[in-house]
Amino acid sequence: MDRLELVELIWQQAQDDPVLYQRLRLQAATASAQPDVSVLQDQVSLLQVDWLDFDDEDDYVSRANSVLDALHRLLPDHVASAQQMLRAVVTHVGAAASVCEGAADMVNDAVDAAWGLYLETCQVAPPDPAELGQWLAYLRLNTEVSQVSLGEIVDLLGETGLAAYKASLDEARDRQPDLWRVRRLREELVREVGDTDELVEVLAEELSYPHAYVRIAVVLHEADRVDEAIDWLQRGLRSVDSRDGRASELVERLVELYQAVGRDADAVELLETRFTASPNEGTYRQWRKAAERIGKWPPLREQAHRILRERTERGEAFAAGTLARILVEEDEIDAAWEIVQRYRCDEPTRLAVADRRATTHPADVIAIYRPLVDTAIAVGNRNGYTRAAQLLTTLRGLHSRSGADAAFQADVRGLKGAHRRKRALMAILADHGL
């Protein structure tokens, strides 16, 4: 084929292939000493999309990469033009990454490539700092571009650029004071160029959740301002209900700081108050550890158990189970067994106690396990049948150690007779030797 035939062939193909057509246009636009900037700008603008279907992601990334290749060919002779267009590419492709139907991994790779090329142009021709700061704020406020880091361009921004960046963020805060993204970016800015007091001030603007107080305390602790960190944690505790589960992190951090400065008695008192208001195993363990540290646990242990027993007697949900699990943890199996016999406890707790009781009193726990077999069979699927077979296997061991093998065999015969139509159950029982 001669040259004209090949040209015609490629042209015909390009009319049916948008990606090839774009590549040819970009090649033509950058082939001469004076590139056709208008064509390049048109191709950059086409990267702005409202939504990116899963099936369109490959084509979009191919088009973005073709644009980046073309802009790269402008360097270094036309770096200013390339730099402006690269800003638009980062903006458009970064926005596309947040409107992808799919995972957007390839689109994010394109953002990364565009950002890297932009930084390359900045080394050749540093941009106007104020303009850069304003654009960076717009980009990070309006797109999800995790690849773009403030720390990478702090030197490029300088005081002028950082001031412009901060002014843009402050303006966004004034428009939408509750916008999480604005707060995150302002916090990042202060962490990069501010001091501890400025950072605390920014973090303190949003104190509607307990973890906010913890974050402030961490900042102050890292700055060796422990007393102030303690004050913030105490404020946080006063701001939430004593029964609020979210207070646990505040308590844990405050105990840690109390102990760090030798206020062990305060740590024990705090945990005592916390446990009394909302007794649970986690707080119990913390209280025990803190009290043992200063040799005060034995009387406090009795107090903790009394609190749980009183709540159990009042019929409070979970109190009996909490007490039983604590007793098992402390190897008081007889006491735990008494609890699960007298009070309603959840199945995992009853089984945990029964498992420990079985080592010395196997006959006692048969009555715990046997009803669970019927419950598992009633589920009516293979998972339930497998669970029933596992429970029966455990029961076989318990009967054997109790000298009641005949009773077990009779029970299994009766069970199989009652459910003989359930073929899947029969097969699973056979697999377990039952």
Salt bridges, closest charged atoms under 4 A:
GLU120 OE2 - HIS72 NE2 3.88
GLU131 OE2 - ARG87 NH1 3.34
GLU144 OE2 - ARG181 NH2 2.40
ASP170 OD2 - LYS166 NZ 2.79
ASP170 OD1 - ARG186 NE 3.46
GLU171 OE2 - ARG175 NH1 3.33
ASP174 OD1 - ARG173 NE 3.47
GLU187 OE2 - ARG191 NE 2.99
GLU187 OE2 - ARG215 NH2 2.32
GLU188 OE1 - ARG140 NH1 2.32
ASP197 OD1 - ARG225 NH2 2.71
GLU205 OE2 - ARG173 NH1 3.97
GLU205 OE1 - ARG186 NH1 2.58
GLU228 OE2 - ARG225 NE 2.85
ASP241 OD1 - ARG243 NE 3.18
ASP244 OD2 - ARG246 NH2 3.01
GLU249 OE1 - HIS211 ND1 2.93
ASP264 OD1 - ARG293 NE 2.49
ASP266 OD2 - ARG263 NE 2.73
GLU281 OE1 - ARG285 NH2 3.79
GLU281 OE2 - ARG325 NE 2.74
GLU302 OE2 - ARG301 NH1 3.35
GLU313 OE2 - ARG342 NH2 3.62
GLU316 OE1 - ARG311 NH1 2.67
GLU316 OE2 - ARG314 NH2 2.82
GLU329 OE1 - ARG285 NH2 2.90
GLU329 OE2 - ARG288 NH2 2.89
GLU330 OE2 - ARG288 NH1 3.26
GLU330 OE1 - ARG301 NH2 2.90
GLU330 OE1 - HIS305 NE2 3.45
ASP331 OD1 - ARG356 NH2 2.73
GLU332 OE2 - ARG301 NH2 2.44
ASP334 OD1 - ARG357 NH1 2.80
GLU338 OE2 - ARG342 NH1 3.67
ASP346 OD2 - ARG325 NH1 3.36
GLU347 OE2 - ARG387 NH2 3.80
ASP364 OD2 - ARG357 NH2 2.79
ASP374 OD1 - ARG370 NH1 3.18
ASP411 OD2 - ARG370 NE 2.68
